[in-house]
Amino acid sequence: MSVALTGIKPTGTPHLGNYLGMINPALRLAEAYQAFYFIADYHALTTERDGAALRRSSYEVAATWLALGLDPARVTLYRQSDVPEVTELTWILSNVTPKGLLNRAHAYKAAVDENVARQRDPDAGINMGLFNYPVLMAADILFPGADAVPVGQDQRQHLEMTQDMAEAFNAAYGPILTVPEAVIDERVMTIPGLDGRKMSKSYDNIIPILAPAKQLRKAVMRIVTDSRPPEEPKDPREDTIYQLYELVAPPEAAQSMAERYERGGLGYGQAKGELFEALDATFAPARDRYAEIMADTNAIDRIFVDGSFVEDKAHPNDFDGYFGELSP
């Protein structure tokens, strides 16, 4: 059976963009693939310095996936730091990866551009963890022999860089690593946030899907709108409320909202209320389950321990062969 893999950094509460763009597509892939999900705690070290907060966030992310339907009896859930072979492969890949390739990584280029705009040294404040981030991500994907990787449009470059690294490795050592393919749901490539920009924790514009109902409603009510009155017709395709509603509501409900926008008579306040109701109906059961799971983190630890034997369950790459031959 082909292998699918995905991971998420434990940095803050997972939001609607995470769910629609990555978590839900990954859960669906588990129906047709041998699936591996991991908590990318090493990736979080580029910015996180609080060990206790990192452990707590790792539990939160795991509990989120479990609450949303991940079945550890059918798939493998593990913590990145529990699988030392991933960092070993990272070093090996580093030696077949041109620096020029990493120079083109979006995150690194954005940090350099910001420094230049502020008239600072181009590499000010940039650590090697950020610069080497694509190599560790490639190791995450290549270690279990992933064939398919669900990613958002913004992560496409990382997958392409992983393909380049796998091909460079195979050219040097033989056809050992599986070259993965991206799985992108075109309908949810970019999820709009509360301000209309891409939903992101860094923009503080997220909808926390497993937050208490009161907090969820408060987030929805923060969606930025213009000053047009309810009676004025509006184009639903240009409205953040509708764009989000269409992704979580039944098709007939979404069609109804679109028609009411187009003919006039639907105010933003009412539309936000309907969006909240749709979100609450979708995620309330998972929210209750999440609270139950977080009440017993020892159970999550047991899942992590079982998942840490990912090599035993993974795609049949010749791990002993290449790790053994390349070791001194």
VORO-439384 format. One line per field, with one value per residue (C-alpha): residue number from 1; residue in one letter; x, y, z. Coordinates in pm, whole numbers. Each point is the difference from the previous one (the first is absolute). Example, Ala and Ser with C-alpha at 12.3 -4.5 7.8 and 13.67 -1.06 7.14 Angstrom:
// residues 2
pos [1, 2]
code [A, S]
c1 [1230, 137]
c2 [-450, 344]
c3 [780, -66]
END
This chain:
// residues 328
pos [1, 2, 3, 4, 5, 6, 7, 8, 9, 10, 11, 12, 13, 14, 15, 16, 17, 18, 19, 20, 21, 22, 23, 24, 25, 26, 27, 28, 29, 30, 31, 32, 33, 34, 35, 36, 37, 38, 39, 40, 41, 42, 43, 44, 45, 46, 47, 48, 49, 50, 51, 52, 53, 54, 55, 56, 57, 58, 59, 60, 61, 62, 63, 64, 65, 66, 67, 68, 69, 70, 71, 72, 73, 74, 75, 76, 77, 78, 79, 80, 81, 82, 83, 84, 85, 86, 87, 88, 89, 90, 91, 92, 93, 94, 95, 96, 97, 98, 99, 100, 101, 102, 103, 104, 105, 106, 107, 108, 109, 110, 111, 112, 113, 114, 115, 116, 117, 118, 119, 120, 121, 122, 123, 124, 125, 126, 127, 128, 129, 130, 131, 132, 133, 134, 135, 136, 137, 138, 139, 140, 141, 142, 143, 144, 145, 146, 147, 148, 149, 150, 151, 152, 153, 154, 155, 156, 157, 158, 159, 160, 161, 162, 163, 164, 165, 166, 167, 168, 169, 170, 171, 172, 173, 174, 175, 176, 177, 178, 179, 180, 181, 182, 183, 184, 185, 186, 187, 188, 189, 190, 191, 192, 193, 194, 195, 196, 197, 198, 199, 200, 201, 202, 203, 204, 205, 206, 207, 208, 209, 210, 211, 212, 213, 214, 215, 216, 217, 218, 219, 220, 221, 222, 223, 224, 225, 226, 227, 228, 229, 230, 231, 232, 233, 234, 235, 236, 237, 238, 239, 240, 241, 242, 243, 244, 245, 246, 247, 248, 249, 250, 251, 252, 253, 254, 255, 256, 257, 258, 259, 260, 261, 262, 263, 264, 265, 266, 267, 268, 269, 270, 271, 272, 273, 274, 275, 276, 277, 278, 279, 280, 281, 282, 283, 284, 285, 286, 287, 288, 289, 290, 291, 292, 293, 294, 295, 296, 297, 298, 299, 300, 301, 302, 303, 304, 305, 306, 307, 308, 309, 310, 311, 312, 313, 314, 315, 316, 317, 318, 319, 320, 321, 322, 323, 324, 325, 326, 327, 328]
code [M, S, V, A, L, T, G, I, K, P, T, G, T, P, H, L, G, N, Y, L, G, M, I, N, P, A, L, R, L, A, E, A, Y, Q, A, F, Y, F, I, A, D, Y, H, A, L, T, T, E, R, D, G, A, A, L, R, R, S, S, Y, E, V, A, A, T, W, L, A, L, G, L, D, P, A, R, V, T, L, Y, R, Q, S, D, V, P, E, V, T, E, L, T, W, I, L, S, N, V, T, P, K, G, L, L, N, R, A, H, A, Y, K, A, A, V, D, E, N, V, A, R, Q, R, D, P, D, A, G, I, N, M, G, L, F, N, Y, P, V, L, M, A, A, D, I, L, F, P, G, A, D, A, V, P, V, G, Q, D, Q, R, Q, H, L, E, M, T, Q, D, M, A, E, A, F, N, A, A, Y, G, P, I, L, T, V, P, E, A, V, I, D, E, R, V, M, T, I, P, G, L, D, G, R, K, M, S, K, S, Y, D, N, I, I, P, I, L, A, P, A, K, Q, L, R, K, A, V, M, R, I, V, T, D, S, R, P, P, E, E, P, K, D, P, R, E, D, T, I, Y, Q, L, Y, E, L, V, A, P, P, E, A, A, Q, S, M, A, E, R, Y, E, R, G, G, L, G, Y, G, Q, A, K, G, E, L, F, E, A, L, D, A, T, F, A, P, A, R, D, R, Y, A, E, I, M, A, D, T, N, A, I, D, R, I, F, V, D, G, S, F, V, E, D, K, A, H, P, N, D, F, D, G, Y, F, G, E, L, S, P]
c1 [0, 121, 108, -146, 160, -70, 107, -72, 213, -113, -15, -337, -353, -84, -239, -250, 269, 201, -307, -123, 339, 183, -163, -325, 166, 255, -272, -175, 322, 12, -293, 213, 360, 218, 1, 261, -62, 264, 36, 280, 149, 353, -130, -147, 346, 75, -214, -111, 229, -241, 24, -314, -200, 131, -102, -344, -47, 105, -277, -248, 78, -19, -329, -134, 68, -140, -313, -50, 4, 353, -9, 341, -104, -6, 270, 332, 24, 343, 207, 287, 252, -71, 143, 377, 37, -173, 281, 259, -153, -10, 379, 44, -234, 187, 303, -183, -195, 144, 4, -150, -314, -47, 70, -322, -222, -292, 36, 371, -45, -281, 222, 286, -232, -133, 353, 95, -314, 96, 358, 145, 251, -185, 46, -65, -194, -18, 110, 112, -318, -199, 248, 13, -374, -67, 258, -161, -339, 138, 130, -344, -153, 270, 67, -330, 1, -301, -160, -261, 21, -304, 119, -141, 102, 248, 179, 36, 356, 108, -134, 181, 324, -53, -31, 328, 177, -134, 114, 345, 32, -109, 244, 283, -95, -246, -383, -71, -227, -358, -59, -330, -286, -201, -373, -166, -373, -49, -325, 176, 346, -21, -238, -84, 49, -203, 164, -22, 365, 107, -104, 317, 99, 266, -275, -218, -297, -92, -321, 88, -222, 7, -34, -304, -312, 25, 359, -89, -286, 227, 254, -268, -134, 349, -18, 72, -280, -80, -271, -265, -350, -193, -234, 284, 79, 349, 223, 39, 324, 163, -128, 215, -305, -147, 336, 33, -366, 17, 279, -188, -374, -216, -7, -365, 64, 296, -210, -269, 248, 145, -346, -94, 324, -59, -358, 61, -148, 273, 206, 349, -109, -256, 247, 257, -261, -72, 370, 40, -291, 150, 341, -145, -211, 303, 249, -198, 27, 375, 32, -154, 221, 306, -67, -24, 328, 190, -113, 218, 332, 147, -217, 151, 347, -84, -106, 327, 203, -175, 33, 374, 65, -91, 292, -151, -326, 133, 40, 270, 296, 339, 71, 262, 174, 50, 37, 247, 207, 17, 93, 371]
c2 [0, 350, 227, 343, 232, 335, 198, 320, 222, 15, 378, 120, -129, -156, 217, -32, 53, -292, -220, 77, 29, -289, -198, -98, -90, -207, -184, -79, -137, -255, -174, -92, 15, -130, 324, 160, 318, 171, 287, 219, 107, 37, 244, 210, 53, 269, 235, -181, 10, -108, -378, -28, 199, -218, -321, 144, 105, -347, -151, 256, -78, -375, 38, 213, -268, -273, 206, 66, -367, -136, -365, -111, -362, 59, 263, 93, 316, 94, 286, 107, 16, -365, -124, 72, -141, 314, 227, -251, 12, 380, 9, -244, 204, 319, -141, -41, 328, 312, 314, 184, -212, 101, 363, -5, -127, 238, 28, 78, 250, 174, 37, 138, 242, 130, 59, 184, 214, 94, 74, -281, -269, -236, -299, 181, -222, -292, -327, -313, -174, 237, -28, -382, -34, -146, -275, -116, 12, -212, -255, -13, -91, -229, -206, -195, -13, 224, -20, 271, 315, 225, 361, 347, 212, 186, -330, -109, 133, -217, -308, 92, 48, -341, -152, 167, -136, -352, 0, 131, -268, -275, 123, -33, -320, -186, -13, -20, 294, 31, 327, 133, 180, 291, -41, 343, 60, 287, 102, 83, 104, 330, 49, 367, 129, 251, 290, -152, -100, -363, -148, -17, 14, 256, 236, -60, -54, -362, -183, -249, -295, -175, 310, 35, 120, 349, 41, -142, 251, 284, -94, -16, 341, 146, -71, 327, 128, 321, 251, -101, -30, -332, 99, 62, -299, -148, -242, -305, -99, 317, -46, -171, -114, -182, -144, -165, -98, -179, -222, -123, 28, -244, 90, 104, 236, 155, 47, 171, 243, 82, 74, 224, 195, 47, 124, 211, -25, -200, 202, -88, -49, -263, -169, -19, -156, -266, -68, -45, -245, -203, -9, -90, -280, -136, 7, -25, -382, 15, 280, -222, -291, 225, 97, -368, -86, 292, -116, -312, 91, -333, -165, 232, -97, -367, 77, 189, -295, -242, 240, 53, -340, 158, -169, -343, 104, 215, -38, -262, 233, -161, 193, -241, 4, 369, 103, -281, 63, 375, -20, 15]
c3 [0, -82, 285, 87, 254, 156, 304, 186, 221, 364, 10, 121, -31, -340, -197, -282, -263, 143, 0, -352, -164, 163, 282, -173, -333, 193, 190, -328, -146, 281, -166, -302, 125, 278, 196, 225, 200, 207, 244, -138, 333, -139, -259, 280, 152, -256, 207, 318, 304, 274, 42, 212, -253, -282, 178, 74, -362, -118, 212, -131, -363, 59, 186, -285, -258, 224, 68, -370, -89, -10, 106, 141, -51, -378, -48, 159, 214, 128, 132, -224, 286, 89, -333, -6, -352, -130, 120, -123, -346, 24, 27, -288, -222, 94, -180, -331, 21, -169, 212, -295, 27, 364, -87, -203, 283, 52, 379, -20, -283, 190, 309, -212, -180, 331, 128, -317, 20, 357, -110, 208, -87, -240, 234, 329, 240, -242, 158, -181, 107, -218, -287, 14, 60, -349, 57, 324, -172, -282, 251, 162, -334, -137, 313, -5, -380, -50, -343, 63, 214, 47, -2, -40, -295, 223, 74, -361, -17, 295, -174, -321, 195, 160, -345, -101, 309, -51, -362, 97, 269, -239, -263, 254, 181, -218, -29, 374, 85, -122, -187, 144, -168, 141, 60, -17, 39, -244, 174, 325, -114, 189, 292, 68, 351, 199, -186, -348, -14, 18, 335, 209, 365, -94, -121, 309, -233, 75, 92, 278, -88, 340, 216, 230, -181, 150, -122, -341, -41, 109, -269, -271, 97, -58, -374, -182, -226, -184, 87, -256, 150, 2, -283, -246, -229, 46, -186, 229, -172, 134, 355, 265, 197, -298, -107, 342, 21, -333, 137, 309, -73, -199, -373, 9, 293, -178, -313, 207, 151, -343, -142, 294, -38, -372, 26, 313, 345, 175, 246, 110, 361, -99, -234, 279, 226, -260, -44, 375, 10, -283, 165, 339, -147, -185, 284, 327, 20, -62, 256, 269, -101, 5, 362, 97, -171, 153, 343, -41, -160, 116, -264, -262, 119, -53, -357, -57, 132, -233, -294, 58, -160, -331, -178, 71, -165, -282, -370, -74, -50, 58, 322, 136, -335, -47, 365, 57, -311, 53, 369, 87]
END
